């Protein structure tokens, strides 16, 4: 599974919160196995929208969509407990 390069605004979000290393670690795990237990990958509600998330750390999650050709696009990174 391949994660497409993330947008600049998401890179800034990660940088501002000092999450770059955690994100890279989780990205590596995701690319090896999108459903690795430590990622806690889940389908979000409403399920018909087909938005998924995986854990960056206890507080932050990456929201993504599956694309064709075995890749995903991260569409948001946010505080899971807002």
mmCIF file as gemmi writes it, N, C-alpha and C atoms, coordinates in Angstrom:
data_model
loop_
_atom_site.group_PDB
_atom_site.id
_atom_site.type_symbol
_atom_site.label_atom_id
_atom_site.label_alt_id
_atom_site.label_comp_id
_atom_site.label_asym_id
_atom_site.label_entity_id
_atom_site.label_seq_id
_atom_site.pdbx_PDB_ins_code
_atom_site.Cartn_x
_atom_site.Cartn_y
_atom_site.Cartn_z
_atom_site.occupancy
_atom_site.B_iso_or_equiv
_atom_site.pdbx_formal_charge
_atom_site.auth_seq_id
_atom_site.auth_asym_id
_atom_site.pdbx_PDB_model_num
ATOM 1 N N . UNK Axp A 1 ? 0.86 -1.178 0 1 0 ? 1 A 1
ATOM 2 C CA . UNK Axp A 1 ? 0 0 0 1 0 ? 1 A 1
ATOM 3 C C . UNK Axp A 1 ? 0.901 1.235 0 1 0 ? 1 A 1
ATOM 4 N N . UNK Axp A 2 ? 0.597 2.17 -0.85 1 0 ? 2 A 1
ATOM 5 C CA . UNK Axp A 2 ? 1.394 3.395 -0.988 1 0 ? 2 A 1
ATOM 6 C C . UNK Axp A 2 ? 0.574 4.599 -0.534 1 0 ? 2 A 1
ATOM 7 N N . UNK Axp A 3 ? 1.19 5.451 0.279 1 0 ? 3 A 1
ATOM 8 C CA . UNK Axp A 3 ? 0.558 6.708 0.678 1 0 ? 3 A 1
ATOM 9 C C . UNK Axp A 3 ? 1.089 7.803 -0.251 1 0 ? 3 A 1
ATOM 10 N N . UNK Axp A 4 ? 0.194 8.501 -0.916 1 0 ? 4 A 1
ATOM 11 C CA . UNK Axp A 4 ? 0.602 9.607 -1.788 1 0 ? 4 A 1
ATOM 12 C C . UNK Axp A 4 ? 1.236 10.716 -0.944 1 0 ? 4 A 1
ATOM 13 N N . UNK Axp A 5 ? 2.112 11.535 -1.538 1 0 ? 5 A 1
ATOM 14 C CA . UNK Axp A 5 ? 2.699 12.654 -0.793 1 0 ? 5 A 1
ATOM 15 C C . UNK Axp A 5 ? 1.599 13.546 -0.201 1 0 ? 5 A 1
ATOM 16 N N . UNK Axp A 6 ? 1.819 13.986 1.026 1 0 ? 6 A 1
ATOM 17 C CA . UNK Axp A 6 ? 0.79 14.797 1.675 1 0 ? 6 A 1
ATOM 18 C C . UNK Axp A 6 ? 0.91 16.262 1.28 1 0 ? 6 A 1
ATOM 19 N N . UNK Axp A 7 ? -0.22 16.963 1.374 1 0 ? 7 A 1
ATOM 20 C CA . UNK Axp A 7 ? -0.275 18.382 1.015 1 0 ? 7 A 1
ATOM 21 C C . UNK Axp A 7 ? 0.591 19.215 1.962 1 0 ? 7 A 1
ATOM 22 N N . UNK Axp A 8 ? 0.966 20.405 1.511 1 0 ? 8 A 1
ATOM 23 C CA . UNK Axp A 8 ? 1.802 21.306 2.304 1 0 ? 8 A 1
ATOM 24 C C . UNK Axp A 8 ? 1.133 21.723 3.615 1 0 ? 8 A 1
ATOM 25 N N . UNK Axp A 9 ? -0.175 21.975 3.587 1 0 ? 9 A 1
ATOM 26 C CA . UNK Axp A 9 ? -0.851 22.383 4.817 1 0 ? 9 A 1
ATOM 27 C C . UNK Axp A 9 ? -0.809 21.268 5.866 1 0 ? 9 A 1
ATOM 28 N N . UNK Axp A 10 ? -0.855 20.021 5.432 1 0 ? 10 A 1
ATOM 29 C CA . UNK Axp A 10 ? -0.765 18.909 6.375 1 0 ? 10 A 1
ATOM 30 C C . UNK Axp A 10 ? 0.662 18.757 6.905 1 0 ? 10 A 1
ATOM 31 N N . UNK Axp A 11 ? 1.649 19.01 6.061 1 0 ? 11 A 1
ATOM 32 C CA . UNK Axp A 11 ? 3.04 18.994 6.521 1 0 ? 11 A 1
ATOM 33 C C . UNK Axp A 11 ? 3.257 20.058 7.594 1 0 ? 11 A 1
ATOM 34 N N . UNK Axp A 12 ? 2.689 21.246 7.376 1 0 ? 12 A 1
ATOM 35 C CA . UNK Axp A 12 ? 2.806 22.323 8.368 1 0 ? 12 A 1
ATOM 36 C C . UNK Axp A 12 ? 2.111 21.945 9.674 1 0 ? 12 A 1
ATOM 37 N N . UNK Axp A 13 ? 0.954 21.303 9.571 1 0 ? 13 A 1
ATOM 38 C CA . UNK Axp A 13 ? 0.211 20.858 10.748 1 0 ? 13 A 1
ATOM 39 C C . UNK Axp A 13 ? 1.068 19.886 11.565 1 0 ? 13 A 1
ATOM 40 N N . UNK Axp A 14 ? 1.687 18.914 10.889 1 0 ? 14 A 1
ATOM 41 C CA . UNK Axp A 14 ? 2.556 17.956 11.566 1 0 ? 14 A 1
ATOM 42 C C . UNK Axp A 14 ? 3.754 18.651 12.203 1 0 ? 14 A 1
ATOM 43 N N . UNK Axp A 15 ? 4.352 19.57 11.45 1 0 ? 15 A 1
ATOM 44 C CA . UNK Axp A 15 ? 5.529 20.286 11.939 1 0 ? 15 A 1
ATOM 45 C C . UNK Axp A 15 ? 5.204 21.118 13.174 1 0 ? 15 A 1
ATOM 46 N N . UNK Axp A 16 ? 4.117 21.843 13.128 1 0 ? 16 A 1
ATOM 47 C CA . UNK Axp A 16 ? 3.72 22.71 14.239 1 0 ? 16 A 1
ATOM 48 C C . UNK Axp A 16 ? 3.51 21.913 15.527 1 0 ? 16 A 1
ATOM 49 N N . UNK Axp A 17 ? 3.049 20.671 15.399 1 0 ? 17 A 1
ATOM 50 C CA . UNK Axp A 17 ? 2.763 19.835 16.56 1 0 ? 17 A 1
ATOM 51 C C . UNK Axp A 17 ? 3.871 18.817 16.841 1 0 ? 17 A 1
ATOM 52 N N . UNK Axp A 18 ? 4.962 18.925 16.099 1 0 ? 18 A 1
ATOM 53 C CA . UNK Axp A 18 ? 6.126 18.046 16.24 1 0 ? 18 A 1
ATOM 54 C C . UNK Axp A 18 ? 5.752 16.568 16.114 1 0 ? 18 A 1
ATOM 55 N N . UNK Axp A 19 ? 5.01 16.292 15.075 1 0 ? 19 A 1
ATOM 56 C CA . UNK Axp A 19 ? 4.529 14.925 14.828 1 0 ? 19 A 1
ATOM 57 C C . UNK Axp A 19 ? 5.21 14.254 13.636 1 0 ? 19 A 1
ATOM 58 N N . UNK Axp A 20 ? 6.196 14.892 13.04 1 0 ? 20 A 1
ATOM 59 C CA . UNK Axp A 20 ? 6.789 14.358 11.81 1 0 ? 20 A 1
ATOM 60 C C . UNK Axp A 20 ? 7.342 12.947 11.993 1 0 ? 20 A 1
ATOM 61 N N . UNK Axp A 21 ? 8.117 12.71 13.055 1 0 ? 21 A 1
ATOM 62 C CA . UNK Axp A 21 ? 8.723 11.393 13.261 1 0 ? 21 A 1
ATOM 63 C C . UNK Axp A 21 ? 7.666 10.337 13.542 1 0 ? 21 A 1
ATOM 64 N N . UNK Axp A 22 ? 6.684 10.682 14.353 1 0 ? 22 A 1
ATOM 65 C CA . UNK Axp A 22 ? 5.605 9.739 14.642 1 0 ? 22 A 1
ATOM 66 C C . UNK Axp A 22 ? 4.832 9.402 13.378 1 0 ? 22 A 1
ATOM 67 N N . UNK Axp A 23 ? 4.573 10.439 12.554 1 0 ? 23 A 1
ATOM 68 C CA . UNK Axp A 23 ? 3.847 10.21 11.31 1 0 ? 23 A 1
ATOM 69 C C . UNK Axp A 23 ? 4.648 9.292 10.387 1 0 ? 23 A 1
ATOM 70 N N . UNK Axp A 24 ? 5.943 9.529 10.25 1 0 ? 24 A 1
ATOM 71 C CA . UNK Axp A 24 ? 6.771 8.699 9.367 1 0 ? 24 A 1
ATOM 72 C C . UNK Axp A 24 ? 6.801 7.252 9.84 1 0 ? 24 A 1
ATOM 73 N N . UNK Axp A 25 ? 6.86 7.043 11.146 1 0 ? 25 A 1
ATOM 74 C CA . UNK Axp A 25 ? 6.846 5.684 11.697 1 0 ? 25 A 1
ATOM 75 C C . UNK Axp A 25 ? 5.529 4.987 11.361 1 0 ? 25 A 1
ATOM 76 N N . UNK Axp A 26 ? 4.426 5.679 11.584 1 0 ? 26 A 1
ATOM 77 C CA . UNK Axp A 26 ? 3.12 5.093 11.312 1 0 ? 26 A 1
ATOM 78 C C . UNK Axp A 26 ? 2.901 4.907 9.807 1 0 ? 26 A 1
ATOM 79 N N . UNK Axp A 27 ? 3.415 5.823 9.027 1 0 ? 27 A 1
ATOM 80 C CA . UNK Axp A 27 ? 3.314 5.709 7.564 1 0 ? 27 A 1
ATOM 81 C C . UNK Axp A 27 ? 4.032 4.443 7.092 1 0 ? 27 A 1
ATOM 82 N N . UNK Axp A 28 ? 5.211 4.199 7.645 1 0 ? 28 A 1
ATOM 83 C CA . UNK Axp A 28 ? 5.957 2.989 7.29 1 0 ? 28 A 1
ATOM 84 C C . UNK Axp A 28 ? 5.151 1.74 7.641 1 0 ? 28 A 1
ATOM 85 N N . UNK Axp A 29 ? 4.604 1.701 8.857 1 0 ? 29 A 1
ATOM 86 C CA . UNK Axp A 29 ? 3.773 0.562 9.261 1 0 ? 29 A 1
ATOM 87 C C . UNK Axp A 29 ? 2.584 0.394 8.321 1 0 ? 29 A 1
ATOM 88 N N . UNK Axp A 30 ? 1.931 1.507 8 1 0 ? 30 A 1
ATOM 89 C CA . UNK Axp A 30 ? 0.757 1.47 7.129 1 0 ? 30 A 1
ATOM 90 C C . UNK Axp A 30 ? 1.109 0.907 5.763 1 0 ? 30 A 1
ATOM 91 N N . UNK Axp A 31 ? 2.228 1.337 5.212 1 0 ? 31 A 1
ATOM 92 C CA . UNK Axp A 31 ? 2.613 0.873 3.877 1 0 ? 31 A 1
ATOM 93 C C . UNK Axp A 31 ? 2.953 -0.619 3.872 1 0 ? 31 A 1
ATOM 94 N N . UNK Axp A 32 ? 3.382 -1.15 5.023 1 0 ? 32 A 1
ATOM 95 C CA . UNK Axp A 32 ? 3.644 -2.587 5.142 1 0 ? 32 A 1
ATOM 96 C C . UNK Axp A 32 ? 2.352 -3.371 5.339 1 0 ? 32 A 1
ATOM 97 N N . UNK Axp A 33 ? 1.459 -2.825 6.183 1 0 ? 33 A 1
ATOM 98 C CA . UNK Axp A 33 ? 0.202 -3.487 6.517 1 0 ? 33 A 1
ATOM 99 C C . UNK Axp A 33 ? -0.794 -2.43 6.992 1 0 ? 33 A 1
ATOM 100 N N . UNK Axp A 34 ? -1.753 -2.014 6.148 1 0 ? 34 A 1
ATOM 101 C CA . UNK Axp A 34 ? -2.693 -0.953 6.525 1 0 ? 34 A 1
ATOM 102 C C . UNK Axp A 34 ? -3.532 -1.262 7.766 1 0 ? 34 A 1
ATOM 103 N N . UNK Axp A 35 ? -3.583 -2.53 8.159 1 0 ? 35 A 1
ATOM 104 C CA . UNK Axp A 35 ? -4.39 -2.893 9.323 1 0 ? 35 A 1
ATOM 105 C C . UNK Axp A 35 ? -3.524 -3.415 10.473 1 0 ? 35 A 1
ATOM 106 N N . UNK Axp A 36 ? -2.294 -2.938 10.528 1 0 ? 36 A 1
ATOM 107 C CA . UNK Axp A 36 ? -1.41 -3.283 11.646 1 0 ? 36 A 1
ATOM 108 C C . UNK Axp A 36 ? -2.104 -2.871 12.946 1 0 ? 36 A 1
ATOM 109 N N . UNK Axp A 37 ? -2.068 -3.707 13.982 1 0 ? 37 A 1
ATOM 110 C CA . UNK Axp A 37 ? -2.802 -3.4 15.224 1 0 ? 37 A 1
ATOM 111 C C . UNK Axp A 37 ? -2.481 -2.04 15.854 1 0 ? 37 A 1
ATOM 112 N N . UNK Axp A 38 ? -1.244 -1.597 15.789 1 0 ? 38 A 1
ATOM 113 C CA . UNK Axp A 38 ? -0.909 -0.325 16.443 1 0 ? 38 A 1
ATOM 114 C C . UNK Axp A 38 ? -1.451 0.892 15.695 1 0 ? 38 A 1
ATOM 115 N N . UNK Axp A 39 ? -1.891 0.698 14.446 1 0 ? 39 A 1
ATOM 116 C CA . UNK Axp A 39 ? -2.472 1.807 13.687 1 0 ? 39 A 1
ATOM 117 C C . UNK Axp A 39 ? -3.93 2.064 14.062 1 0 ? 39 A 1
ATOM 118 N N . UNK Axp A 40 ? -4.592 1.028 14.562 1 0 ? 40 A 1
ATOM 119 C CA . UNK Axp A 40 ? -6.014 1.123 14.882 1 0 ? 40 A 1
ATOM 120 C C . UNK Axp A 40 ? -6.816 1.7 13.707 1 0 ? 40 A 1
ATOM 121 N N . UNK Axp A 41 ? -6.566 1.179 12.536 1 0 ? 41 A 1
ATOM 122 C CA . UNK Axp A 41 ? -7.255 1.625 11.316 1 0 ? 41 A 1
ATOM 123 C C . UNK Axp A 41 ? -8.747 1.348 11.452 1 0 ? 41 A 1
ATOM 124 N N . UNK Axp A 42 ? -9.546 2.362 11.119 1 0 ? 42 A 1
ATOM 125 C CA . UNK Axp A 42 ? -10.997 2.181 11.236 1 0 ? 42 A 1
ATOM 126 C C . UNK Axp A 42 ? -11.743 2.937 10.146 1 0 ? 42 A 1
ATOM 127 N N . UNK Axp A 43 ? -12.887 2.389 9.787 1 0 ? 43 A 1
ATOM 128 C CA . UNK Axp A 43 ? -13.804 3.028 8.85 1 0 ? 43 A 1
ATOM 129 C C . UNK Axp A 43 ? -14.667 3.993 9.637 1 0 ? 43 A 1
ATOM 130 N N . UNK Axp A 44 ? -14.709 5.244 9.205 1 0 ? 44 A 1
ATOM 131 C CA . UNK Axp A 44 ? -15.434 6.28 9.942 1 0 ? 44 A 1
ATOM 132 C C . UNK Axp A 44 ? -16.898 6.337 9.535 1 0 ? 44 A 1
ATOM 133 N N . UNK Axp A 45 ? -17.682 6.918 10.386 1 0 ? 45 A 1
ATOM 134 C CA . UNK Axp A 45 ? -19.119 7.121 10.131 1 0 ? 45 A 1
ATOM 135 C C . UNK Axp A 45 ? -19.323 8.439 9.392 1 0 ? 45 A 1
ATOM 136 N N . UNK Axp A 46 ? -20.27 8.536 8.509 1 0 ? 46 A 1
ATOM 137 C CA . UNK Axp A 46 ? -21.085 7.456 7.976 1 0 ? 46 A 1
ATOM 138 C C . UNK Axp A 46 ? -20.253 6.585 7.043 1 0 ? 46 A 1
ATOM 139 N N . UNK Axp A 47 ? -20.412 5.31 7.157 1 0 ? 47 A 1
ATOM 140 C CA . UNK Axp A 47 ? -19.584 4.356 6.423 1 0 ? 47 A 1
ATOM 141 C C . UNK Axp A 47 ? -19.699 4.491 4.911 1 0 ? 47 A 1
ATOM 142 N N . UNK Axp A 48 ? -20.837 4.954 4.435 1 0 ? 48 A 1
ATOM 143 C CA . UNK Axp A 48 ? -21.01 5.075 2.979 1 0 ? 48 A 1
ATOM 144 C C . UNK Axp A 48 ? -20.062 6.113 2.366 1 0 ? 48 A 1
ATOM 145 N N . UNK Axp A 49 ? -19.499 7.005 3.179 1 0 ? 49 A 1
ATOM 146 C CA . UNK Axp A 49 ? -18.55 8.004 2.672 1 0 ? 49 A 1
ATOM 147 C C . UNK Axp A 49 ? -17.173 7.395 2.396 1 0 ? 49 A 1
ATOM 148 N N . UNK Axp A 50 ? -16.892 6.249 3.003 1 0 ? 50 A 1
ATOM 149 C CA . UNK Axp A 50 ? -15.635 5.517 2.795 1 0 ? 50 A 1
ATOM 150 C C . UNK Axp A 50 ? -14.394 6.29 3.255 1 0 ? 50 A 1
ATOM 151 N N . UNK Axp A 51 ? -14.53 7.072 4.32 1 0 ? 51 A 1
ATOM 152 C CA . UNK Axp A 51 ? -13.381 7.723 4.955 1 0 ? 51 A 1
ATOM 153 C C . UNK Axp A 51 ? -12.835 6.788 6.022 1 0 ? 51 A 1
ATOM 154 N N . UNK Axp A 52 ? -11.53 6.657 6.06 1 0 ? 52 A 1
ATOM 155 C CA . UNK Axp A 52 ? -10.847 5.805 7.023 1 0 ? 52 A 1
ATOM 156 C C . UNK Axp A 52 ? -9.889 6.654 7.846 1 0 ? 52 A 1
ATOM 157 N N . UNK Axp A 53 ? -9.429 6.116 8.971 1 0 ? 53 A 1
ATOM 158 C CA . UNK Axp A 53 ? -8.404 6.808 9.746 1 0 ? 53 A 1
ATOM 159 C C . UNK Axp A 53 ? -7.424 5.796 10.325 1 0 ? 53 A 1
ATOM 160 N N . UNK Axp A 54 ? -6.207 6.282 10.585 1 0 ? 54 A 1
ATOM 161 C CA . UNK Axp A 54 ? -5.246 5.489 11.346 1 0 ? 54 A 1
ATOM 162 C C . UNK Axp A 54 ? -4.581 6.39 12.373 1 0 ? 54 A 1
ATOM 163 N N . UNK Axp A 55 ? -4.12 5.775 13.436 1 0 ? 55 A 1
ATOM 164 C CA . UNK Axp A 55 ? -3.555 6.496 14.57 1 0 ? 55 A 1
ATOM 165 C C . UNK Axp A 55 ? -2.128 6.946 14.282 1 0 ? 55 A 1
ATOM 166 N N . UNK Axp A 56 ? -1.847 8.226 14.568 1 0 ? 56 A 1
ATOM 167 C CA . UNK Axp A 56 ? -0.476 8.74 14.545 1 0 ? 56 A 1
ATOM 168 C C . UNK Axp A 56 ? 0.105 8.593 15.947 1 0 ? 56 A 1
ATOM 169 N N . UNK Axp A 57 ? -0.649 9.036 16.934 1 0 ? 57 A 1
ATOM 170 C CA . UNK Axp A 57 ? -0.334 8.799 18.34 1 0 ? 57 A 1
ATOM 171 C C . UNK Axp A 57 ? -1.652 8.774 19.106 1 0 ? 57 A 1
ATOM 172 N N . UNK Axp A 58 ? -1.604 8.823 20.423 1 0 ? 58 A 1
ATOM 173 C CA . UNK Axp A 58 ? -2.837 8.725 21.203 1 0 ? 58 A 1
ATOM 174 C C . UNK Axp A 58 ? -3.815 9.854 20.925 1 0 ? 58 A 1
ATOM 175 N N . UNK Axp A 59 ? -3.309 10.995 20.495 1 0 ? 59 A 1
ATOM 176 C CA . UNK Axp A 59 ? -4.155 12.175 20.316 1 0 ? 59 A 1
ATOM 177 C C . UNK Axp A 59 ? -4.533 12.455 18.861 1 0 ? 59 A 1
ATOM 178 N N . UNK Axp A 60 ? -3.661 12.118 17.919 1 0 ? 60 A 1
ATOM 179 C CA . UNK Axp A 60 ? -3.851 12.523 16.526 1 0 ? 60 A 1
ATOM 180 C C . UNK Axp A 60 ? -4.076 11.327 15.606 1 0 ? 60 A 1
ATOM 181 N N . UNK Axp A 61 ? -4.923 11.567 14.593 1 0 ? 61 A 1
ATOM 182 C CA . UNK Axp A 61 ? -5.231 10.554 13.591 1 0 ? 61 A 1
ATOM 183 C C . UNK Axp A 61 ? -5.124 11.155 12.191 1 0 ? 61 A 1
ATOM 184 N N . UNK Axp A 62 ? -4.78 10.305 11.243 1 0 ? 62 A 1
ATOM 185 C CA . UNK Axp A 62 ? -4.75 10.691 9.831 1 0 ? 62 A 1
ATOM 186 C C . UNK Axp A 62 ? -6.012 10.147 9.178 1 0 ? 62 A 1
ATOM 187 N N . UNK Axp A 63 ? -6.725 11.007 8.472 1 0 ? 63 A 1
ATOM 188 C CA . UNK Axp A 63 ? -7.939 10.625 7.761 1 0 ? 63 A 1
ATOM 189 C C . UNK Axp A 63 ? -7.551 10.402 6.296 1 0 ? 63 A 1
ATOM 190 N N . UNK Axp A 64 ? -8.011 9.293 5.716 1 0 ? 64 A 1
ATOM 191 C CA . UNK Axp A 64 ? -7.594 8.974 4.353 1 0 ? 64 A 1
ATOM 192 C C . UNK Axp A 64 ? -8.704 8.271 3.592 1 0 ? 64 A 1
ATOM 193 N N . UNK Axp A 65 ? -8.471 8.183 2.284 1 0 ? 65 A 1
ATOM 194 C CA . UNK Axp A 65 ? -9.364 7.427 1.406 1 0 ? 65 A 1
ATOM 195 C C . UNK Axp A 65 ? -8.51 6.463 0.576 1 0 ? 65 A 1
ATOM 196 N N . UNK Axp A 66 ? -9.066 5.301 0.31 1 0 ? 66 A 1
ATOM 197 C CA . UNK Axp A 66 ? -8.413 4.339 -0.577 1 0 ? 66 A 1
ATOM 198 C C . UNK Axp A 66 ? -8.649 4.777 -2.016 1 0 ? 66 A 1
ATOM 199 N N . UNK Axp A 67 ? -7.596 4.716 -2.829 1 0 ? 67 A 1
ATOM 200 C CA . UNK Axp A 67 ? -7.677 5.03 -4.248 1 0 ? 67 A 1
ATOM 201 C C . UNK Axp A 67 ? -7.409 3.767 -5.052 1 0 ? 67 A 1
ATOM 202 N N . UNK Axp A 68 ? -7.591 3.873 -6.341 1 0 ? 68 A 1
ATOM 203 C CA . UNK Axp A 68 ? -7.224 2.757 -7.206 1 0 ? 68 A 1
ATOM 204 C C . UNK Axp A 68 ? -5.705 2.618 -7.193 1 0 ? 68 A 1
ATOM 205 N N . UNK Axp A 69 ? -5.212 1.589 -7.797 1 0 ? 69 A 1
ATOM 206 C CA . UNK Axp A 69 ? -3.783 1.282 -7.927 1 0 ? 69 A 1
ATOM 207 C C . UNK Axp A 69 ? -3.074 1.121 -6.584 1 0 ? 69 A 1
ATOM 208 N N . UNK Axp A 70 ? -3.786 0.575 -5.59 1 0 ? 70 A 1
ATOM 209 C CA . UNK Axp A 70 ? -3.177 0.21 -4.313 1 0 ? 70 A 1
ATOM 210 C C . UNK Axp A 70 ? -2.522 1.388 -3.59 1 0 ? 70 A 1
ATOM 211 N N . UNK Axp A 71 ? -3.203 2.529 -3.58 1 0 ? 71 A 1
ATOM 212 C CA . UNK Axp A 71 ? -2.67 3.696 -2.892 1 0 ? 71 A 1
ATOM 213 C C . UNK Axp A 71 ? -3.766 4.383 -2.083 1 0 ? 71 A 1
ATOM 214 N N . UNK Axp A 72 ? -3.337 5.267 -1.187 1 0 ? 72 A 1
ATOM 215 C CA . UNK Axp A 72 ? -4.278 6.046 -0.387 1 0 ? 72 A 1
ATOM 216 C C . UNK Axp A 72 ? -3.844 7.512 -0.406 1 0 ? 72 A 1
ATOM 217 N N . UNK Axp A 73 ? -4.826 8.388 -0.177 1 0 ? 73 A 1
ATOM 218 C CA . UNK Axp A 73 ? -4.552 9.816 -0.062 1 0 ? 73 A 1
ATOM 219 C C . UNK Axp A 73 ? -4.988 10.268 1.32 1 0 ? 73 A 1
ATOM 220 N N . UNK Axp A 74 ? -4.073 10.904 2.039 1 0 ? 74 A 1
ATOM 221 C CA . UNK Axp A 74 ? -4.418 11.459 3.342 1 0 ? 74 A 1
ATOM 222 C C . UNK Axp A 74 ? -5.09 12.806 3.084 1 0 ? 74 A 1
ATOM 223 N N . UNK Axp A 75 ? -6.314 12.937 3.559 1 0 ? 75 A 1
ATOM 224 C CA . UNK Axp A 75 ? -7.082 14.149 3.296 1 0 ? 75 A 1
ATOM 225 C C . UNK Axp A 75 ? -7.119 15.082 4.496 1 0 ? 75 A 1
ATOM 226 N N . UNK Axp A 76 ? -6.769 14.565 5.689 1 0 ? 76 A 1
ATOM 227 C CA . UNK Axp A 76 ? -6.748 15.418 6.882 1 0 ? 76 A 1
ATOM 228 C C . UNK Axp A 76 ? -5.947 14.731 7.97 1 0 ? 76 A 1
ATOM 229 N N . UNK Axp A 77 ? -5.428 15.551 8.862 1 0 ? 77 A 1
ATOM 230 C CA . UNK Axp A 77 ? -4.796 15.083 10.093 1 0 ? 77 A 1
ATOM 231 C C . UNK Axp A 77 ? -5.398 15.926 11.184 1 0 ? 77 A 1
ATOM 232 N N . UNK Axp A 78 ? -5.932 15.267 12.217 1 0 ? 78 A 1
ATOM 233 C CA . UNK Axp A 78 ? -6.597 16.065 13.231 1 0 ? 78 A 1
ATOM 234 C C . UNK Axp A 78 ? -6.485 15.469 14.629 1 0 ? 78 A 1
ATOM 235 N N . UNK Axp A 79 ? -6.892 16.293 15.578 1 0 ? 79 A 1
ATOM 236 C CA . UNK Axp A 79 ? -6.954 15.896 16.976 1 0 ? 79 A 1
ATOM 237 C C . UNK Axp A 79 ? -8.179 14.999 17.109 1 0 ? 79 A 1
ATOM 238 N N . UNK Axp A 80 ? -7.955 13.778 17.497 1 0 ? 80 A 1
ATOM 239 C CA . UNK Axp A 80 ? -9.032 12.779 17.561 1 0 ? 80 A 1
ATOM 240 C C . UNK Axp A 80 ? -10.065 13.11 18.638 1 0 ? 80 A 1
ATOM 241 N N . UNK Axp A 81 ? -9.685 13.917 19.61 1 0 ? 81 A 1
ATOM 242 C CA . UNK Axp A 81 ? -10.582 14.179 20.739 1 0 ? 81 A 1
ATOM 243 C C . UNK Axp A 81 ? -11.08 15.599 20.797 1 0 ? 81 A 1
ATOM 244 N N . UNK Axp A 82 ? -11.321 16.215 19.65 1 0 ? 82 A 1
ATOM 245 C CA . UNK Axp A 82 ? -11.821 17.594 19.61 1 0 ? 82 A 1
ATOM 246 C C . UNK Axp A 82 ? -13.215 17.67 20.184 1 0 ? 82 A 1
